[in-house]
């Protein structure tokens, strides 16, 4: 006689385990502890098999019968239901381990050693916000170009074209790592160029200052009536030609007043190499005054360490939008590099100038950088 819900509910634990039989080898095993377990006894290739189908009441009678029926269907086709379930679980585990998200996490762990913590945090944040929601759950070996294009265009549609372009580049890096470690065989992101999927935009040169404007800049800094700490930031930028982030994130431990030099560590430099900035007498005097404002802080500019925070005041006062940290590099090069008719013994070469400014990537042509494109 088949089981009923009423009979199952009335069954009580005994000193020893006992069974309540349904049909076709399906039964409920009642344990002395009160547990009730679904089991299916069947034969495959002349061998006895016992398959667990769940625990009552988490798996009610109707669900246990459905699982039993599915197992009998597989058995009728010559497939061992237990072996099939094991293979399915293995495939599901492999799908999780080989998902884009899993491989991306492995790539991040591998890649983070060569970048700054700040850049690592930025890439991870952008990946979690833009890439993983679309590609994360998918097996990386099954992802095709249209799925990547859909992810990139979704980012562009919210007005973040530059982030969309970087998301495509990051996706390509993950796929290259996946190929190297055997997770997939091809990189569909490499088959896509940003111009193939992103709308074209006109490239606008970064604003820059001309040499003839430099005196006006220096005078404007001296009479600036905003915060003293902002005026010191602007003055140091004009005296050292460093980028805004390199200045705002500076620590006093980097300043060597005895040897009149500023030692910027590699992890804070765009070129990822240590940089030494010679400090002129005026620079040392400015730093001495700044020290009184920063107090006991380890930072030169405590509370001001966000890009652009030290320059907004002067931009509003003089309408000079070029002052973004690298806007002074071109004028510095123009003033410091030797002219053919001025070359003399002991003069600074072009190589010395580039090394001193640490101004551009080797992949950025000098003419392009000077024009405000680098």
Residue pairs with C-beta under 8 A, 6 or more apart in sequence:
2 22
2 23
3 20
3 21
3 22
3 28
3 61
4 61
5 60
5 61
7 20
8 20
8 28
8 36
8 56
8 61
11 20
11 28
11 30
11 36
12 30
13 30
13 31
13 32
13 33
13 34
14 30
14 32
15 32
16 32
17 29
17 30
17 31
17 32
18 29
18 30
19 27
19 28
19 29
19 30
19 39
20 27
20 28
20 30
21 27
22 28
22 61
22 64
22 65
22 68
24 40
24 68
24 72
25 40
25 41
25 42
25 68
26 38
26 39
26 40
26 53
26 64
26 65
26 68
27 38
27 39
27 40
27 41
28 36
28 37
28 38
28 39
28 56
28 64
29 36
29 37
29 38
29 39
30 36
31 37
35 55
36 55
36 56
36 57
37 52
37 54
37 55
37 56
38 52
38 53
38 54
38 55
38 56
38 59
38 64
38 67
39 50
39 51
39 52
39 53
40 50
40 51
40 53
40 67
40 68
40 71
41 48
41 49
41 50
42 48
42 49
42 51
42 71
42 72
42 75
42 81
43 49
44 75
44 80
45 80
49 80
49 81
49 82
51 71
51 81
51 82
51 85
53 59
53 64
53 67
53 68
53 71
54 63
54 64
54 67
56 64
59 67
70 81
71 81
74 80
74 81
74 84
75 81
95 139
96 102
98 139
98 140
98 141
98 183
99 136
99 137
99 138
99 139
99 140
100 132
100 135
100 136
100 137
100 138
100 139
100 140
100 143
100 174
101 132
101 135
101 136
101 137
103 140
103 174
103 177
103 178
103 181
103 183
104 127
104 131
104 132
104 136
104 174
106 177
106 181
107 173
107 174
107 177
107 178
108 120
108 123
108 124
108 127
110 177
111 173
111 177
112 120
115 123
116 267
116 268
117 267
123 170
126 163
126 166
126 167
126 170
127 167
127 170
130 151
130 155
130 163
130 164
130 167
131 151
131 167
131 170
131 171
134 147
134 150
134 151
134 154
135 143
135 147
135 148
135 151
135 171
138 147
140 174
140 175
140 178
140 183
140 184
141 178
141 183
141 184
141 185
143 184
143 188
144 188
145 188
145 189
145 191
145 192
148 168
148 171
148 188
148 189
148 192
149 192
149 197
151 167
151 171
152 164
152 165
152 167
152 168
152 192
152 197
152 198
153 164
153 197
153 198
155 163
155 164
155 167
156 164
156 197
156 198
156 199
161 198
161 199
161 201
164 194
164 198
165 194
165 198
168 189
168 192
168 194
168 197
171 189
172 187
172 189
172 190
175 184
175 186
175 187
175 188
175 189
175 190
176 187
176 190
178 184
178 187
179 185
179 186
179 187
203 373
205 371
205 372
205 373
206 322
206 324
206 326
206 327
206 372
206 373
207 320
207 321
207 322
207 324
207 327
207 372
208 322
208 327
208 330
208 331
208 372
209 217
209 320
209 322
209 323
209 327
209 328
209 330
209 331
210 331
211 331
211 334
211 335
214 331
214 335
217 238
217 318
217 320
218 238
220 314
220 317
220 318
221 231
221 234
221 235
221 238
221 314
222 235
224 230
224 231
224 234
224 313
224 314
224 317
226 313
226 314
226 317
227 313
228 293
229 290
229 293
229 294
229 301
229 304
229 310
230 304
230 310
230 313
230 314
232 286
232 289
232 290
232 293
233 247
233 248
233 301
233 304
233 310
233 311
234 310
234 311
234 313
234 314
234 323
235 286
236 242
236 247
236 283
236 286
236 287
236 290
237 244
237 247
237 310
237 311
237 323
237 325
237 328
238 328
239 280
239 282
239 283
239 286
240 247
240 262
240 277
240 279
240 283
241 328
241 329
241 332
241 357
241 359
242 264
242 277
242 325
243 270
243 325
243 326
244 307
244 308
244 310
244 311
244 324
244 325
245 268
245 307
245 325
246 264
246 268
246 269
246 275
246 325
247 300
247 301
247 310
247 325
248 301
248 304
248 305
248 306
248 307
248 309
248 310
249 268
249 299
249 305
250 262
250 264
250 299
250 300
250 301
251 298
251 299
251 300
252 291
252 294
252 297
252 298
252 299
252 300
253 298
254 262
254 263
254 264
254 265
255 262
255 279
255 287
255 300
256 262
256 263
257 279
257 284
257 287
260 278
260 279
260 280
260 284
261 276
261 277
261 278
261 279
262 276
262 277
262 278
262 279
263 274
263 275
263 276
264 274
264 275
264 276
264 277
265 274
266 272
266 273
266 274
266 275
269 275
269 358
270 358
270 361
271 358
271 361
273 358
275 358
278 356
279 287
287 300
290 300
294 300
294 301
294 302
295 302
299 305
301 310
304 310
307 325
308 324
308 325
311 323
311 324
311 325
314 320
314 323
315 321
315 323
326 359
329 357
329 359
329 360
329 369
330 369
330 370
330 372
332 357
332 359
333 353
333 354
333 357
333 359
333 370
334 370
336 348
336 353
336 356
336 357
337 348
337 350
337 353
338 347
338 348
338 349
338 350
348 356
354 360
359 369
359 374
360 366
360 369
360 374
361 374
364 373
364 374
365 374
368 374
